[in-house]
C-alpha cells in the first residue's frame, strides 16, 4: 500500500491510526500559563509590516509573562516548508502546515503569532476552522500596495516588476483582503500606536489583564 503524500492534504485513511486523548488537557495547560491559547494570524502584503508589528507585540507580551511564539513566513520556509514554492497549490500547503503547527502550539496553551501574506481567503478560513471558536484572531495589516512597494525591504517588488519573480502577491498574483478581520490595523500608523491598539483589542481574548 502506498503511503499518502503530505501534499495530498487529506486525512490518513488507516484504522491503525487513532487520535489519543491524554490526561493533561488544553484547559490545564492554559491554567499553568494563566492565559488562553490563541492564534494571532497577521495577514497583509509583503512590506505591510506584519513581521515588524508581530515582533513588537510579542516583545510586550513576553515582558508581561505571556507564553508566546512567533511563526514567521520566511523562517518557516527555511525548514518546515523548504520544499514548497509559490504556486497556489504550494501556498495552500504552506498555510495548512503552519495552521497544524499553530494549532498544536495553541493546544499547549501558547499565544501563537503568525506573520504570513496568506493571500487567499479560503486558506485563512481553513486555519480558522482548525482552531475552533474564539481561538483564531485574524489581524489585517492594511497597507496600500504603493506604500509596500516603496518600502520594498527585500527588493522583491523590484524583482517582480522586472519579471524576475513570478506569482508575486500584489503584482501578478492576487491578494484577497479580509472582509471582517477581528482586528484591522492601518499599516501606516506608528509601531507604538499599532502595538497599543493590539494590546487593547486582545485583552478580552486572552482573559488576562495586559
Z-matrix of the N, CA and C atoms (Angstrom, degrees):
N
C 1 1.468
C 2 1.525 1 109.80
N 3 1.318 2 117.04 1 132.27
C 4 1.454 3 121.63 2 -179.52
C 5 1.525 4 110.15 3 -81.72
N 6 1.329 5 116.27 4 129.78
C 7 1.456 6 120.09 5 178.19
C 8 1.524 7 109.57 6 -69.97
N 9 1.329 8 117.96 7 141.39
C 10 1.458 9 119.79 8 178.73
C 11 1.510 10 111.28 9 -66.91
N 12 1.315 11 116.31 10 144.51
C 13 1.453 12 121.63 11 178.24
C 14 1.518 13 110.42 12 -75.70
N 15 1.338 14 115.99 13 150.78
C 16 1.461 15 119.79 14 176.06
C 17 1.520 16 111.20 15 -65.10
N 18 1.332 17 116.06 16 -18.29
C 19 1.462 18 119.88 17 178.94
C 20 1.527 19 111.99 18 -81.25
N 21 1.348 20 116.62 19 -11.40
C 22 1.458 21 118.31 20 -177.04
C 23 1.518 22 112.12 21 -66.46
N 24 1.352 23 116.42 22 -25.10
C 25 1.456 24 121.11 23 177.91
C 26 1.518 25 111.86 24 57.91
N 27 1.341 26 116.85 25 35.66
C 28 1.459 27 121.89 26 179.42
C 29 1.522 28 109.15 27 -130.20
N 30 1.344 29 117.49 28 150.44
C 31 1.459 30 119.16 29 176.52
C 32 1.522 31 110.83 30 -60.79
N 33 1.327 32 115.73 31 148.20
C 34 1.461 33 120.20 32 176.89
C 35 1.521 34 108.97 33 -71.48
N 36 1.323 35 116.63 34 126.56
C 37 1.464 36 121.98 35 -179.68
C 38 1.523 37 108.17 36 -94.53
N 39 1.324 38 115.89 37 86.17
C 40 1.457 39 120.67 38 -176.16
C 41 1.519 40 108.04 39 -151.08
N 42 1.338 41 116.81 40 118.12
C 43 1.459 42 121.54 41 -177.74
C 44 1.526 43 112.29 42 -65.04
N 45 1.326 44 117.58 43 -16.12
C 46 1.457 45 120.80 44 -179.36
C 47 1.529 46 113.00 45 -83.51
N 48 1.338 47 116.24 46 -7.49
C 49 1.460 48 120.71 47 -179.20
C 50 1.524 49 108.66 48 -109.58
N 51 1.339 50 116.17 49 117.13
C 52 1.463 51 120.68 50 -178.36
C 53 1.526 52 109.28 51 -129.16
N 54 1.319 53 115.53 52 159.27
C 55 1.462 54 120.21 53 177.40
C 56 1.522 55 108.36 54 -84.60
N 57 1.338 56 116.26 55 128.30
C 58 1.461 57 121.39 56 -178.57
C 59 1.524 58 110.14 57 -100.35
N 60 1.319 59 116.14 58 129.99
C 61 1.457 60 122.03 59 175.35
C 62 1.521 61 108.54 60 -97.37
N 63 1.337 62 116.07 61 127.33
C 64 1.453 63 121.21 62 -175.48
C 65 1.529 64 110.58 63 -109.41
N 66 1.322 65 116.81 64 158.30
C 67 1.473 66 119.97 65 -174.17
C 68 1.524 67 114.42 66 -66.31
N 69 1.332 68 117.87 67 -28.93
C 70 1.469 69 119.77 68 176.77
C 71 1.526 70 107.92 69 -84.55
N 72 1.316 71 117.08 70 116.14
C 73 1.457 72 122.38 71 -173.06
C 74 1.529 73 111.90 72 -99.18
N 75 1.320 74 114.55 73 171.13
C 76 1.465 75 119.41 74 175.67
C 77 1.520 76 110.49 75 -59.87
N 78 1.322 77 116.68 76 -41.91
C 79 1.468 78 120.31 77 -179.58
C 80 1.527 79 111.51 78 -61.24
N 81 1.330 80 117.05 79 -40.19
C 82 1.464 81 119.52 80 -179.69
C 83 1.525 82 111.31 81 -69.92
N 84 1.319 83 116.51 82 -33.90
C 85 1.466 84 119.31 83 176.56
C 86 1.525 85 110.50 84 -68.34
N 87 1.339 86 115.79 85 -40.76
C 88 1.464 87 119.73 86 178.42
C 89 1.528 88 110.78 87 -63.92
N 90 1.319 89 116.81 88 -36.75
C 91 1.469 90 120.27 89 177.63
C 92 1.529 91 110.41 90 -62.74
N 93 1.321 92 116.08 91 -36.94
C 94 1.461 93 120.87 92 178.20
C 95 1.526 94 111.27 93 -64.56
N 96 1.344 95 115.95 94 -39.48
C 97 1.464 96 121.22 95 -178.53
C 98 1.526 97 112.70 96 -83.97
N 99 1.340 98 116.38 97 -17.43
C 100 1.471 99 122.29 98 -178.50
C 101 1.523 100 112.71 99 68.78
N 102 1.311 101 116.43 100 26.90
C 103 1.457 102 120.22 101 172.70
C 104 1.532 103 109.04 102 -162.56
N 105 1.293 104 114.90 103 167.32
C 106 1.458 105 122.07 104 -176.97
C 107 1.528 106 111.12 105 -78.75
N 108 1.335 107 116.70 106 147.47
C 109 1.460 108 121.26 107 172.07
C 110 1.516 109 109.59 108 -79.70
N 111 1.315 110 116.72 109 129.31
C 112 1.465 111 121.80 110 -175.06
C 113 1.516 112 111.01 111 -140.88
N 114 1.324 113 115.46 112 159.03
C 115 1.460 114 121.48 113 168.51
C 116 1.528 115 107.95 114 -116.78
N 117 1.313 116 115.75 115 118.41
C 118 1.466 117 122.12 116 176.28
C 119 1.522 118 107.19 117 -100.18
N 120 1.332 119 115.35 118 106.11
C 121 1.460 120 120.82 119 -170.69
C 122 1.520 121 110.05 120 -99.97
N 123 1.354 122 116.17 121 100.42
C 124 1.462 123 121.82 122 177.92
C 125 1.524 124 108.87 123 -82.93
N 126 1.324 125 116.92 124 128.04
C 127 1.459 126 121.57 125 178.03
C 128 1.521 127 109.48 126 -133.94
N 129 1.317 128 116.15 127 147.93
C 130 1.454 129 122.01 128 179.73
C 131 1.513 130 109.12 129 165.89
N 132 1.308 131 116.26 130 171.87
C 133 1.459 132 121.51 131 -178.96
C 134 1.528 133 111.35 132 -65.12
N 135 1.310 134 115.91 133 160.15
C 136 1.456 135 120.86 134 171.17
C 137 1.526 136 108.54 135 -58.67
N 138 1.328 137 117.54 136 129.41
C 139 1.453 138 120.95 137 -177.95
C 140 1.516 139 113.99 138 88.39
N 141 1.337 140 117.25 139 2.33
C 142 1.465 141 120.06 140 -178.50
C 143 1.521 142 111.93 141 -73.74
N 144 1.330 143 116.61 142 -22.18
C 145 1.460 144 120.37 143 -178.78
C 146 1.515 145 113.75 144 108.60
N 147 1.324 146 117.23 145 11.19
C 148 1.476 147 121.31 146 -177.14
C 149 1.524 148 112.29 147 -54.54
N 150 1.317 149 116.03 148 -55.84
C 151 1.465 150 120.38 149 -175.71
C 152 1.522 151 111.47 150 -64.55
N 153 1.325 152 116.29 151 -38.77
C 154 1.462 153 120.43 152 -179.34
C 155 1.525 154 110.67 153 -64.56
N 156 1.324 155 116.20 154 -46.63
C 157 1.466 156 120.44 155 -178.94
C 158 1.529 157 110.42 156 -68.01
N 159 1.329 158 116.61 157 -42.82
C 160 1.466 159 120.02 158 179.06
C 161 1.531 160 110.43 159 -61.70
N 162 1.323 161 116.80 160 -41.29
C 163 1.457 162 120.64 161 179.33
C 164 1.519 163 112.26 162 -64.92
N 165 1.337 164 116.43 163 -41.02
C 166 1.466 165 120.42 164 178.75
C 167 1.526 166 110.66 165 -65.46
N 168 1.329 167 116.15 166 -40.87
C 169 1.462 168 119.90 167 178.50
C 170 1.521 169 110.59 168 -64.12
N 171 1.330 170 116.71 169 -43.16
C 172 1.468 171 118.56 170 -178.83
C 173 1.528 172 110.73 171 -62.94
N 174 1.305 173 117.32 172 -37.29
C 175 1.462 174 119.63 173 178.10
C 176 1.523 175 111.44 174 -58.56
N 177 1.329 176 116.04 175 -44.46
C 178 1.462 177 120.06 176 -179.78
C 179 1.528 178 110.23 177 -68.33
N 180 1.335 179 117.19 178 -43.91
C 181 1.461 180 120.00 179 178.94
C 182 1.531 181 110.51 180 -58.98
N 183 1.330 182 115.73 181 -44.95
C 184 1.462 183 120.58 182 -179.79
C 185 1.531 184 110.90 183 -60.53
N 186 1.332 185 116.45 184 -40.56
C 187 1.463 186 120.33 185 -179.76
C 188 1.524 187 111.38 186 -67.01
N 189 1.337 188 116.43 187 -19.12
C 190 1.464 189 120.80 188 -179.97
C 191 1.527 190 111.68 189 -106.66
N 192 1.318 191 114.69 190 23.86
C 193 1.478 192 122.10 191 173.21
C 194 1.529 193 114.25 192 65.54
N 195 1.327 194 116.44 193 29.27
C 196 1.465 195 120.93 194 172.53
C 197 1.522 196 107.89 195 -91.49
N 198 1.325 197 116.87 196 126.00
C 199 1.466 198 121.49 197 179.02
C 200 1.524 199 108.89 198 -77.81
N 201 1.319 200 116.64 199 116.92
C 202 1.465 201 119.63 200 -171.72
C 203 1.523 202 110.78 201 -139.89
N 204 1.340 203 114.08 202 167.00
C 205 1.464 204 120.54 203 172.56
C 206 1.518 205 108.13 204 -153.39
N 207 1.344 206 115.63 205 134.28
C 208 1.467 207 121.43 206 -179.88
C 209 1.520 208 110.36 207 -101.51
N 210 1.320 209 116.25 208 119.70
C 211 1.464 210 123.08 209 174.47
C 212 1.528 211 107.20 210 -98.46
N 213 1.312 212 116.23 211 111.91
C 214 1.462 213 121.86 212 -176.93
C 215 1.527 214 110.22 213 -102.04
N 216 1.328 215 115.65 214 141.02
C 217 1.458 216 120.88 215 -175.64
C 218 1.516 217 114.24 216 -56.51
N 219 1.321 218 117.86 217 -46.87
C 220 1.468 219 121.24 218 -179.93
C 221 1.526 220 110.90 219 -66.08
N 222 1.327 221 116.82 220 -43.27
C 223 1.468 222 120.15 221 -178.58
C 224 1.525 223 111.91 222 -61.67
N 225 1.319 224 116.51 223 -41.32
C 226 1.464 225 121.13 224 -179.35
C 227 1.520 226 111.00 225 -62.06
N 228 1.323 227 116.79 226 -34.67
C 229 1.468 228 120.34 227 -178.59
C 230 1.526 229 112.38 228 -76.93
N 231 1.315 230 117.99 229 -4.73
C 232 1.457 231 120.63 230 172.12
C 233 1.526 232 111.56 231 -83.66
N 234 1.332 233 117.80 232 -15.83
C 235 1.458 234 119.87 233 -175.57
C 236 1.515 235 112.85 234 -138.33
N 237 1.327 236 116.73 235 -84.30
C 238 1.466 237 122.67 236 -174.26
C 239 1.522 238 113.00 237 -52.66
N 240 1.324 239 116.66 238 -38.97
C 241 1.471 240 120.39 239 -175.10
C 242 1.524 241 112.21 240 -119.46
N 243 1.317 242 116.41 241 29.65
C 244 1.461 243 119.52 242 -176.82
C 245 1.524 244 112.76 243 -67.58
N 246 1.336 245 117.20 244 -18.19
C 247 1.461 246 120.85 245 -179.11
C 248 1.528 247 112.88 246 -87.59
N 249 1.325 248 117.99 247 -0.42
C 250 1.460 249 121.08 248 -174.16
C 251 1.524 250 111.61 249 -102.00
N 252 1.343 251 114.88 250 146.70
C 253 1.454 252 120.91 251 174.89
C 254 1.517 253 110.41 252 -99.88
N 255 1.334 254 116.54 253 -144.51
C 256 1.453 255 120.19 254 -174.86
C 257 1.530 256 112.47 255 -127.59
N 258 1.329 257 116.25 256 21.70
C 259 1.465 258 119.77 257 171.08
C 260 1.528 259 107.99 258 -69.02
N 261 1.323 260 117.22 259 165.61
C 262 1.464 261 120.01 260 178.24
C 263 1.528 262 111.26 261 -58.57
N 264 1.337 263 116.57 262 -40.09
C 265 1.460 264 120.25 263 -179.52
C 266 1.525 265 111.29 264 -65.62
N 267 1.334 266 116.68 265 -41.82
C 268 1.460 267 120.13 266 179.88
C 269 1.520 268 111.78 267 -70.70
N 270 1.314 269 116.98 268 -36.18
C 271 1.466 270 119.89 269 176.05
C 272 1.529 271 110.06 270 -61.97
N 273 1.323 272 116.28 271 -41.74
C 274 1.462 273 120.17 272 178.99
C 275 1.520 274 111.06 273 -62.61
N 276 1.330 275 116.87 274 -44.26
C 277 1.457 276 120.61 275 179.77
C 278 1.524 277 110.52 276 -66.67
N 279 1.320 278 117.61 277 -37.09
C 280 1.458 279 121.99 278 176.82
C 281 1.530 280 110.31 279 -57.58
N 282 1.321 281 116.31 280 -48.34
C 283 1.463 282 120.83 281 -178.64
C 284 1.527 283 110.81 282 -69.46
N 285 1.329 284 117.72 283 -36.45
C 286 1.470 285 119.39 284 178.02
C 287 1.523 286 110.80 285 -61.43
N 288 1.325 287 116.81 286 -45.63
C 289 1.464 288 120.04 287 -179.83
C 290 1.523 289 111.04 288 -62.93
N 291 1.320 290 115.50 289 -44.59
C 292 1.465 291 119.47 290 179.15
C 293 1.526 292 110.15 291 -61.74
N 294 1.326 293 115.89 292 -41.62
C 295 1.458 294 120.00 293 178.93
C 296 1.516 295 112.36 294 -60.05
N 297 1.332 296 116.52 295 -42.68
C 298 1.467 297 120.42 296 179.75
C 299 1.533 298 110.87 297 -64.56
N 300 1.325 299 116.87 298 -41.36
C 301 1.464 300 120.43 299 178.45
C 302 1.532 301 109.87 300 -65.98
N 303 1.330 302 116.45 301 -45.05
C 304 1.464 303 120.50 302 -179.73
C 305 1.528 304 110.74 303 -61.38
N 306 1.315 305 116.63 304 -37.99
C 307 1.468 306 120.24 305 179.11
C 308 1.523 307 110.84 306 -62.22
N 309 1.328 308 117.27 307 -44.54
C 310 1.463 309 120.98 308 178.76
C 311 1.523 310 110.81 309 -62.31
N 312 1.322 311 116.28 310 -40.97
C 313 1.462 312 119.98 311 -178.38
C 314 1.523 313 111.38 312 -69.32
N 315 1.335 314 117.00 313 -38.03
C 316 1.466 315 120.09 314 176.13
C 317 1.531 316 110.42 315 -66.93
N 318 1.340 317 116.50 316 -35.48
C 319 1.460 318 120.58 317 176.68
C 320 1.531 319 110.56 318 -64.06
N 321 1.322 320 116.06 319 -28.76
C 322 1.463 321 121.08 320 176.74
C 323 1.534 322 111.62 321 -77.32
N 324 1.326 323 116.97 322 -2.92
C 325 1.457 324 121.27 323 177.46
C 326 1.507 325 114.75 324 93.64
N 327 1.338 326 117.55 325 11.59
C 328 1.461 327 120.89 326 -179.17
C 329 1.531 328 111.42 327 -89.09
N 330 1.310 329 115.38 328 156.34
C 331 1.457 330 121.69 329 167.16
C 332 1.533 331 105.91 330 -93.67
N 333 1.315 332 115.85 331 112.62
C 334 1.463 333 121.70 332 -174.98
C 335 1.525 334 108.65 333 -101.02
N 336 1.314 335 115.78 334 121.59
C 337 1.455 336 121.07 335 176.20
C 338 1.525 337 107.58 336 -102.53
N 339 1.314 338 117.36 337 130.54
C 340 1.460 339 120.44 338 179.10
C 341 1.523 340 108.80 339 -123.11
N 342 1.322 341 116.43 340 136.48
C 343 1.467 342 121.61 341 179.76
C 344 1.521 343 108.60 342 -122.98
N 345 1.336 344 116.28 343 92.48
C 346 1.466 345 123.37 344 -178.02
C 347 1.519 346 108.73 345 -134.51
N 348 1.315 347 116.36 346 142.09
C 349 1.467 348 118.77 347 174.48
C 350 1.520 349 109.04 348 -55.53
N 351 1.324 350 116.83 349 -45.06
C 352 1.478 351 123.56 350 -179.20
C 353 1.531 352 110.34 351 37.13
N 354 1.328 353 116.86 352 70.11
C 355 1.465 354 121.07 353 -167.51
C 356 1.529 355 115.55 354 -72.94
N 357 1.331 356 117.67 355 -16.71
C 358 1.463 357 119.39 356 -173.01
C 359 1.527 358 112.34 357 -105.08
N 360 1.310 359 115.96 358 133.41
C 361 1.469 360 121.46 359 179.74
C 362 1.529 361 111.41 360 -58.92
N 363 1.330 362 116.39 361 -38.44
C 364 1.464 363 120.06 362 -175.75
C 365 1.521 364 111.91 363 -61.96
N 366 1.338 365 116.59 364 -39.87
C 367 1.468 366 119.60 365 -179.77
C 368 1.526 367 111.31 366 -71.09
N 369 1.324 368 116.53 367 -38.74
C 370 1.471 369 118.86 368 176.87
C 371 1.521 370 110.44 369 -64.98
N 372 1.321 371 117.04 370 -38.21
C 373 1.466 372 120.35 371 177.51
C 374 1.527 373 110.28 372 -67.00
N 375 1.322 374 117.07 373 -36.46
C 376 1.464 375 121.32 374 177.82
C 377 1.529 376 110.56 375 -57.87
N 378 1.333 377 116.23 376 -44.93
C 379 1.462 378 119.39 377 179.75
C 380 1.525 379 110.27 378 -69.49
N 381 1.308 380 117.56 379 -40.21
C 382 1.473 381 120.64 380 176.66
C 383 1.526 382 110.42 381 -56.41
N 384 1.319 383 116.45 382 -43.49
C 385 1.466 384 120.80 383 -179.51
C 386 1.525 385 111.66 384 -65.03
N 387 1.338 386 117.13 385 -32.62
C 388 1.468 387 120.64 386 177.39
C 389 1.526 388 111.88 387 -62.42
N 390 1.327 389 115.79 388 -36.91
C 391 1.461 390 121.29 389 -166.80
C 392 1.514 391 114.66 390 -80.09
N 393 1.309 392 117.60 391 -31.50
C 394 1.452 393 119.50 392 -175.40
C 395 1.527 394 111.14 393 91.16
N 396 1.293 395 115.82 394 174.12
C 397 1.464 396 122.89 395 -171.76
C 398 1.528 397 112.01 396 -63.00
N 399 1.326 398 115.16 397 132.77
C 400 1.469 399 123.99 398 172.62
C 401 1.527 400 114.18 399 63.25
N 402 1.321 401 118.13 400 22.96
C 403 1.466 402 119.76 401 177.48
C 404 1.531 403 112.39 402 -118.45
N 405 1.307 404 116.97 403 -2.50
C 406 1.464 405 121.82 404 178.26
C 407 1.519 406 107.75 405 -120.16
N 408 1.316 407 116.27 406 115.60
C 409 1.458 408 121.61 407 -179.14
C 410 1.525 409 108.00 408 -113.48
N 411 1.320 410 115.73 409 109.15
C 412 1.466 411 120.48 410 -179.90
C 413 1.529 412 108.89 411 -83.07
N 414 1.333 413 115.75 412 125.59
C 415 1.458 414 121.89 413 -178.46
C 416 1.529 415 108.04 414 -120.29
N 417 1.306 416 116.00 415 110.68
C 418 1.470 417 122.04 416 -177.36
C 419 1.522 418 109.07 417 -93.74
N 420 1.320 419 115.76 418 112.34
C 421 1.462 420 120.75 419 174.45
C 422 1.528 421 106.56 420 -88.80
N 423 1.313 422 115.37 421 96.69
C 424 1.465 423 123.03 422 -169.34
C 425 1.529 424 109.69 423 -90.79
N 426 1.319 425 114.53 424 97.03
C 427 1.464 426 121.18 425 179.82
C 428 1.523 427 108.13 426 -124.52
N 429 1.333 428 119.00 427 125.51
C 430 1.471 429 120.82 428 -178.25
C 431 1.525 430 112.05 429 -57.25
N 432 1.316 431 114.94 430 148.73
C 433 1.463 432 121.18 431 179.83
C 434 1.522 433 111.28 432 -55.77
N 435 1.328 434 117.09 433 -40.17
C 436 1.463 435 119.65 434 -178.33
C 437 1.540 436 111.60 435 -61.13
N 438 1.324 437 116.10 436 -37.28
C 439 1.468 438 120.59 437 179.31
C 440 1.526 439 109.87 438 -71.72
N 441 1.330 440 116.10 439 -44.52
C 442 1.472 441 120.17 440 178.69
C 443 1.523 442 110.74 441 -59.24
N 444 1.328 443 114.93 442 -42.47
C 445 1.466 444 119.30 443 -177.77
C 446 1.528 445 110.67 444 -69.85
N 447 1.323 446 117.03 445 -33.74
C 448 1.469 447 120.11 446 177.99
C 449 1.528 448 110.60 447 -68.51
N 450 1.349 449 115.87 448 -35.72
C 451 1.468 450 119.54 449 177.90
C 452 1.523 451 109.74 450 -69.85
N 453 1.307 452 116.13 451 -54.50
C 454 1.473 453 124.93 452 177.30
C 455 1.536 454 112.49 453 34.79
N 456 1.353 455 117.94 454 60.39
C 457 1.473 456 120.38 455 -172.38
C 458 1.525 457 114.50 456 -62.05
N 459 1.327 458 117.09 457 -26.28
C 460 1.475 459 119.84 458 -178.73
C 461 1.530 460 112.53 459 -109.12
N 462 1.325 461 116.68 460 4.78
C 463 1.464 462 120.22 461 179.60
C 464 1.515 463 113.61 462 71.34
N 465 1.332 464 117.03 463 20.41
C 466 1.466 465 120.22 464 -175.31
C 467 1.520 466 112.56 465 -76.54
N 468 1.315 467 116.94 466 -37.26
C 469 1.470 468 119.25 467 178.86
C 470 1.528 469 110.16 468 -64.11
N 471 1.319 470 115.58 469 -40.24
C 472 1.464 471 119.78 470 178.65
C 473 1.528 472 110.40 471 -59.84
N 474 1.341 473 116.15 472 -43.17
C 475 1.473 474 120.25 473 178.85
C 476 1.531 475 110.48 474 -66.66
N 477 1.346 476 116.45 475 -39.91
C 478 1.464 477 119.94 476 -179.67
C 479 1.524 478 110.91 477 -64.85
N 480 1.313 479 117.36 478 -42.11
C 481 1.467 480 121.55 479 178.90
C 482 1.526 481 111.35 480 -64.77
N 483 1.336 482 115.27 481 -29.49
C 484 1.466 483 119.93 482 179.90
C 485 1.521 484 112.30 483 -85.21
N 486 1.332 485 116.48 484 -1.84
C 487 1.458 486 120.71 485 -179.85
C 488 1.512 487 114.05 486 81.71
N 489 1.337 488 116.68 487 9.91
C 490 1.460 489 120.07 488 -179.54
C 491 1.522 490 112.53 489 -83.20
N 492 1.324 491 117.52 490 -19.98
C 493 1.469 492 123.01 491 177.05
C 494 1.518 493 108.74 492 -121.43
N 495 1.318 494 116.50 493 126.34
C 496 1.455 495 121.18 494 178.26
C 497 1.527 496 109.56 495 -102.15
N 498 1.335 497 115.85 496 158.83
C 499 1.474 498 122.60 497 178.38
C 500 1.522 499 111.20 498 57.69
N 501 1.339 500 116.15 499 40.49
C 502 1.462 501 119.48 500 -179.32
C 503 1.526 502 109.31 501 -92.07
N 504 1.322 503 115.33 502 123.71
C 505 1.461 504 121.24 503 -174.79
C 506 1.523 505 111.37 504 -60.07
N 507 1.324 506 114.85 505 130.03
C 508 1.460 507 121.58 506 179.75
C 509 1.516 508 113.04 507 95.73
N 510 1.340 509 116.85 508 -19.39
C 511 1.466 510 120.84 509 179.71
C 512 1.522 511 110.19 510 -108.86
N 513 1.329 512 117.66 511 -67.41
C 514 1.461 513 119.45 512 177.74
C 515 1.531 514 111.88 513 -122.49
N 516 1.328 515 116.46 514 16.56
C 517 1.459 516 121.88 515 174.85
C 518 1.520 517 107.78 516 -140.67
N 519 1.324 518 116.04 517 139.67
C 520 1.458 519 121.30 518 -170.05
C 521 1.531 520 112.13 519 -76.12
N 522 1.338 521 115.55 520 147.74
C 523 1.460 522 122.09 521 167.54
C 524 1.524 523 107.40 522 -116.78
N 525 1.329 524 116.34 523 119.74
C 526 1.463 525 121.99 524 179.31
C 527 1.529 526 108.24 525 -95.64
N 528 1.310 527 115.73 526 101.49
C 529 1.458 528 120.54 527 -175.85
C 530 1.525 529 110.99 528 -66.24
N 531 1.332 530 117.68 529 143.11
C 532 1.470 531 120.39 530 176.49
C 533 1.523 532 111.14 531 -60.12
N 534 1.318 533 116.28 532 140.14
C 535 1.463 534 120.76 533 179.31
C 536 1.517 535 111.70 534 -91.20
N 537 1.337 536 116.28 535 -34.71
C 538 1.458 537 119.79 536 -177.30
C 539 1.534 538 110.60 537 -137.96
N 540 1.319 539 117.57 538 61.27
C 541 1.469 540 119.14 539 179.01
C 542 1.526 541 110.48 540 -68.18
N 543 1.315 542 116.15 541 151.31
C 544 1.456 543 118.98 542 175.61
C 545 1.524 544 111.35 543 -63.03
N 546 1.340 545 116.30 544 -34.99
C 547 1.462 546 121.08 545 -179.98
C 548 1.532 547 108.61 546 -133.82
N 549 1.312 548 116.47 547 127.24
C 550 1.469 549 122.29 548 -178.69
C 551 1.520 550 107.76 549 -116.21
N 552 1.323 551 116.82 550 113.88
C 553 1.457 552 122.07 551 -178.31
C 554 1.520 553 111.23 552 -105.57
N 555 1.304 554 116.19 553 140.65
C 556 1.456 555 121.65 554 171.41
C 557 1.527 556 107.05 555 -86.64
N 558 1.323 557 116.21 556 107.61
C 559 1.450 558 120.96 557 -174.42
C 560 1.512 559 114.95 558 -65.05
N 561 1.335 560 117.80 559 -5.26
C 562 1.458 561 120.89 560 177.70
C 563 1.529 562 112.63 561 -93.95
N 564 1.346 563 116.03 562 -6.04
C 565 1.465 564 119.37 563 176.81
C 566 1.526 565 109.87 564 -73.25
N 567 1.323 566 116.14 565 165.42
C 568 1.460 567 120.57 566 -179.73
C 569 1.527 568 109.92 567 -69.61
N 570 1.321 569 115.45 568 155.43
C 571 1.464 570 120.78 569 179.39
C 572 1.525 571 110.78 570 -61.13
N 573 1.306 572 116.68 571 -37.99
C 574 1.468 573 120.84 572 178.34
C 575 1.524 574 110.95 573 -62.23
N 576 1.323 575 116.20 574 -44.37
C 577 1.467 576 120.58 575 -179.35
C 578 1.529 577 111.08 576 -66.55
N 579 1.317 578 116.54 577 -40.89
C 580 1.464 579 120.23 578 -179.89
C 581 1.524 580 111.34 579 -65.82
N 582 1.317 581 116.99 580 -40.84
C 583 1.460 582 120.79 581 179.04
C 584 1.521 583 110.82 582 -64.37
N 585 1.317 584 116.77 583 -42.36
C 586 1.466 585 121.09 584 178.55
C 587 1.528 586 110.90 585 -63.62
N 588 1.328 587 116.33 586 -40.49
C 589 1.466 588 120.43 587 178.40
C 590 1.527 589 110.90 588 -62.87
N 591 1.305 590 116.35 589 -41.08
C 592 1.457 591 121.15 590 179.47
C 593 1.523 592 111.47 591 -65.63
N 594 1.319 593 117.54 592 -44.85
C 595 1.461 594 120.99 593 -178.92
C 596 1.523 595 111.03 594 -60.28
N 597 1.316 596 115.92 595 -42.33
C 598 1.463 597 119.87 596 179.50
C 599 1.528 598 111.26 597 -66.02
N 600 1.336 599 116.34 598 -42.39
C 601 1.465 600 120.43 599 -177.60
C 602 1.526 601 112.44 600 -69.79
N 603 1.338 602 116.57 601 -29.76
C 604 1.465 603 120.27 602 -174.15
C 605 1.528 604 113.94 603 -85.35
N 606 1.310 605 117.50 604 -17.34
C 607 1.464 606 120.44 605 -174.67
C 608 1.533 607 113.17 606 -52.27
N 609 1.341 608 119.47 607 -47.69
C 610 1.473 609 117.67 608 -179.47
C 611 1.533 610 113.98 609 -68.60
N 612 1.325 611 117.49 610 -24.55
C 613 1.467 612 120.02 611 179.70
C 614 1.517 613 110.90 612 -75.86
N 615 1.307 614 116.63 613 -41.09
C 616 1.456 615 120.89 614 -176.32
C 617 1.522 616 112.60 615 -75.67
N 618 1.335 617 116.11 616 -21.95
C 619 1.467 618 121.30 617 -178.14
C 620 1.525 619 111.85 618 60.98
N 621 1.328 620 115.73 619 34.81
C 622 1.460 621 121.22 620 172.98
C 623 1.510 622 107.89 621 -138.87
N 624 1.296 623 116.95 622 166.44
C 625 1.458 624 120.63 623 176.89
C 626 1.516 625 108.22 624 -93.00
N 627 1.324 626 115.42 625 117.86
C 628 1.453 627 119.90 626 -179.71
C 629 1.522 628 110.50 627 -88.98
